[in-house]
Structures are given as C-alpha cells and as structure tokens.
C-alpha cells in the first residue's frame, strides 16, 4: 500500500473511503487499468474490489475499455474533474494567468481539456479586437484538426494513438484539415519534438492557432493553453513569435495545478 493511502488503526481502508480511493488510483494511473492492478495498491478482498468497480461503472464514474477487462474514467468522473478545475478558487488564479497571457499576446486565449469526443473549452479570455472568432466556454472541437486536440493526441502512448487513429474518422472540416492518418502521425511526432502544436486553417478558414500542454504533478497532459487569431492579424509564422509568452503561461498554469 502506498505511503499516502489512508487507513484506520487496523491498517485497513475505511469502508466509506474505498470507492473514493479506487477512483483516485484509476485517475492516477492515466491509462486503462484492471481491478487486479488497482488492488495491488488498495489490497482489498477480491470480491470487494470487483463490487466497487461494478458500482462505479453502473453509476457512470468508470467505463470499461475496449478489451472488456480494463477501466478508465467515465463521464461522471470526467465532469467531476472539470468541475473541480472550474472551482472559484482555482478558476480565479487560472483566469488571472490567462488574462495576462491574452493581454501580452493581444489575441484570444483558451484553456481546453480532453473529453471523450473532442476538446472541451474550459475557460477563455477574449481579445479586445472587434474582429474575433467566437468559440465560447463549453464548446467541443475535434481532436485531429485543432491545435489543442493535436497537442492532446501527441501526448498519447503510441499504442493508444494507433488504436485511436484506427477507429476515429478524420473528417475534413476545411480544405486544409489533415485526413490521412500517416500525415497526422508525422505532424504529431513533430509536435512532440518541438513542444507545441499548430492549426493552420484546419478547423476554420481564416484562423490559425497554437497550443501548449498544461501538465499535472506527474508530467502528464491535463489540459492545453492555446491562442488563436484571424489571418487578418497573424499568420502561423507571426503567431509563433509569441511562443515565449505561451510557454511561460503554460508553465505557470501547470504550477497552479500541482500546488
């Protein structure tokens, strides 16, 4: 059992904490996990661990993976995580950082988090320019043709990325959307190497964007910081000149989640 695992004086996990700690370990793993793998940490009776997984799945906190044996966070647990990140204390700090980044760059900046079907816009600060692109909080955008989505895809382990590309339809949204899996994999490799992703009119005609990762305590991508701008003010080359501001902002946002 890990050092930070709570237990009572007998060394056993209290009944009212077992499900919470199970969900914590699943989230900590970062990849689909089996009940037996989780129980190596929790050390509960085998019938108990399977009952807890069954309950969490039935209530939507966990969902079964494609192999039928592994589990990952379900919709309710993902919504819980988003609500936690959106709490007033955390959000106030995030907005202050996001507002400063947007003001320094002079364009709209966003924080987005991966959801099951695409990237979910968690927060944003609008540019002061009258000409702006409307993508409000709560908007969901595709993975393959957005800067935030490609940043997320680049963080996936190779076997999970291959599985994703095998089952995900690369639907063109504009004439510049990447619809070939090999070309997308090549761009994701480039994204991993340089540390940021781009959208060159792939999601919306006349719009370019750049995204960087916001990481958790274990260095895993939790969300993204992105900026987008109309071509009337920036092309992709000029927007990348703002990278230093974005890098500093993503590092500071990561720090707020690790403190």
C-alpha positions in Angstrom: 0.0 0.0 0.0 1.4 3.5 -0.9 2.6 5.8 1.9 -0.2 8.3 1.3 -3.0 5.8 1.3 -5.4 6.5 4.2 -6.2 3.6 6.6 -7.6 3.1 10.0 -5.8 1.8 13.1 -6.0 -1.8 11.8 -4.3 -1.0 8.6 -7.5 -1.4 6.6 -9.1 1.2 4.4 -12.3 2.5 6.0 -15.4 1.4 4.1 -16.5 4.9 3.3 -13.2 5.7 1.6 -12.8 2.6 -0.5 -14.7 3.8 -3.6 -13.1 7.3 -3.4 -9.6 5.8 -3.2 -10.4 3.4 -6.1 -11.3 6.3 -8.3 -8.2 8.2 -7.2 -6.0 5.3 -8.2 -7.7 4.9 -11.6 -7.2 8.6 -12.3 -3.6 8.4 -11.1 -2.8 5.6 -13.5 -3.5 7.7 -16.5 -4.2 4.6 -18.7 -7.0 1.9 -18.6 -6.4 -0.4 -15.7 -7.7 -3.7 -14.4 -9.2 -4.3 -11.0 -6.3 -6.6 -10.1 -3.8 -3.9 -10.9 -5.6 -1.3 -8.7 -5.9 -3.9 -5.9 -2.1 -4.2 -5.8 -2.3 -0.8 -4.2 -5.5 -1.0 -2.2 -5.1 -4.6 -1.0 -8.9 -5.2 -0.6 -10.6 -8.6 -0.7 -11.1 -9.7 -4.3 -15.0 -9.7 -4.1 -14.9 -6.2 -2.7 -12.7 -4.7 -5.4 -14.8 -6.2 -8.1 -18.0 -5.0 -6.4 -16.6 -1.5 -6.2 -15.6 -1.5 -9.9 -19.1 -2.7 -10.8 -20.8 0.0 -8.7 -18.5 2.7 -10.2 -19.2 1.5 -13.7 -23.0 1.3 -13.2 -23.1 4.8 -11.8 -21.0 6.2 -14.7 -17.8 7.1 -12.8 -15.9 4.4 -14.7 -16.2 2.9 -18.1 -15.0 -0.4 -19.5 -12.2 -0.2 -22.0 -12.2 -2.0 -25.4 -10.6 -5.1 -24.1 -13.5 -5.7 -21.7 -11.3 -6.0 -18.7 -9.7 -2.6 -18.1 -11.4 0.6 -16.9 -10.9 4.3 -17.3 -12.7 7.4 -16.0 -16.3 7.6 -17.1 -18.3 10.6 -18.0 -19.3 11.5 -14.4 -15.8 11.3 -13.2 -14.5 13.5 -16.1 -17.3 16.0 -15.3 -16.3 15.9 -11.7 -12.7 16.7 -12.7 -13.8 19.6 -14.9 -16.0 21.0 -12.1 -13.0 20.8 -9.7 -10.8 22.7 -12.1 -13.5 25.2 -12.5 -14.0 25.9 -8.8 -13.9 29.6 -7.9 -10.5 29.5 -6.1 -8.7 27.6 -8.9 -10.5 29.4 -11.6 -9.6 32.9 -10.2 -5.9 32.0 -10.4 -6.3 30.4 -13.9 -8.2 33.4 -15.2 -5.6 35.9 -13.9 -2.8 34.0 -15.7 -5.0 33.5 -18.8 -5.9 37.2 -18.9 -2.2 38.3 -18.6 -1.2 35.9 -21.5 -4.1 37.2 -23.7 -3.1 40.8 -23.0 0.5 40.2 -23.7 -0.2 38.4 -27.0 -3.2 40.6 -27.9 -5.4 37.7 -29.0 -7.9 35.3 -27.6 -6.5 32.6 -25.3 -8.2 29.4 -24.2 -7.8 26.5 -21.7 -9.2 23.2 -23.1 -9.4 19.7 -21.7 -9.8 16.4 -23.5 -13.2 14.8 -23.4 -14.4 11.6 -24.9 -15.4 13.1 -28.3 -13.0 16.1 -28.6 -11.5 19.0 -26.7 -13.8 20.9 -24.2 -13.3 24.6 -23.8 -12.9 25.1 -20.1 -12.0 28.8 -20.0 -11.1 31.7 -22.3 -10.2 35.4 -22.4 -11.3 37.3 -25.4 -9.2 39.7 -27.4 -10.2 43.4 -27.4 -10.3 43.5 -31.2 -13.7 43.8 -32.7 -12.8 41.1 -35.3 -12.7 37.9 -33.2 -13.6 34.2 -33.5 -16.4 33.0 -31.3 -15.7 29.7 -29.6 -17.4 30.1 -26.2 -16.8 28.2 -23.0 -18.4 24.7 -23.3 -17.6 24.4 -27.0 -16.3 21.0 -28.1 -13.9 20.8 -31.0 -12.4 17.8 -32.9 -9.1 16.3 -31.9 -7.4 16.0 -35.3 -7.8 19.5 -36.8 -7.4 21.8 -33.8 -4.2 22.9 -32.1 -5.5 21.8 -28.6 -6.6 18.5 -30.0 -3.4 17.7 -31.7 -1.5 18.7 -28.6 -3.5 16.1 -26.7 -3.1 13.4 -29.4 0.7 13.9 -29.3 0.7 13.0 -25.6 -0.9 9.6 -26.2 1.2 6.5 -25.9 2.0 5.1 -29.3 -0.3 2.0 -29.0 -3.2 4.2 -27.8 -2.6 6.6 -30.6 -2.7 3.8 -33.1 -5.9 2.5 -31.7 -7.4 5.9 -31.8 -6.5 6.5 -35.4 -7.8 3.1 -36.4 -11.2 3.9 -35.1 -11.5 7.7 -35.4 -12.8 9.2 -38.6 -10.6 12.0 -39.8 -13.4 14.1 -41.2 -12.4 17.2 -43.2 -13.6 20.4 -41.6 -11.8 22.7 -44.0 -9.8 22.1 -47.2 -6.7 22.1 -45.1 -7.8 19.5 -42.5 -5.4 16.5 -42.2 -7.5 13.4 -43.2 -4.6 11.0 -43.7 -3.6 9.0 -40.6 0.1 8.8 -41.7 0.3 12.5 -42.2 -1.3 13.2 -38.9 1.1 10.9 -37.1 4.0 12.7 -38.7 2.7 16.0 -37.5 2.1 14.6 -34.0 5.7 13.4 -34.0 6.8 16.9 -34.9 4.6 18.3 -32.2 6.2 16.1 -29.6 9.7 17.2 -30.7 9.1 20.9 -30.7 6.7 21.0 -27.7 3.8 22.9 -29.3 1.0 22.2 -31.8 -0.5 24.3 -34.6 -3.7 24.7 -36.5 -3.1 26.3 -39.9 -6.7 26.9 -41.1 -7.5 23.3 -40.4 -10.5 23.9 -38.2 -11.8 27.2 -39.5 -11.0 29.1 -42.7 -9.0 32.2 -41.9 -8.0 31.1 -38.4 -4.6 30.0 -37.1 -3.8 28.7 -33.6 -1.0 27.4 -31.4 -1.4 25.2 -28.3 0.9 24.1 -25.4 0.4 21.5 -22.7 -0.7 22.1 -19.1 0.7 19.2 -17.1 -0.2 17.6 -13.8 2.1 16.6 -11.0 3.3 13.5 -12.9 4.1 15.5 -16.0 1.0 14.2 -17.9 -1.1 16.5 -20.1 -4.1 17.5 -18.2 -5.3 20.4 -20.4 -4.0 22.8 -23.0 -3.3 26.5 -23.3 -3.9 27.9 -26.8 -4.2 31.1 -28.7 -6.0 31.6 -32.0 -6.2 34.6 -34.3 -7.6 35.6 -37.7 -5.3 35.7 -40.7 -6.0 39.5 -41.0 -3.7 40.0 -37.9 -1.5 36.9 -37.8 -0.3 34.1 -39.9 1.2 31.0 -38.3 4.7 32.3 -38.6 4.0 35.6 -36.8 1.9 33.8 -34.1 4.8 31.5 -33.2 6.8 34.7 -32.3 4.5 34.8 -29.2 5.7 31.3 -28.1 7.7 32.7 -25.1 4.6 34.1 -23.6 2.7 30.9 -24.1 5.5 28.8 -22.7 5.6 30.9 -19.5 1.8 30.8 -19.2 1.5 27.1 -19.6 4.3 26.5 -17.0 2.5 28.8 -14.5 -0.8 27.1 -15.1 0.8 23.8 -14.6 2.3 25.0 -11.3 -1.2 26.1 -10.1 -2.5 22.5 -10.6 0.5 21.0 -8.7 0.4 23.3 -5.7 
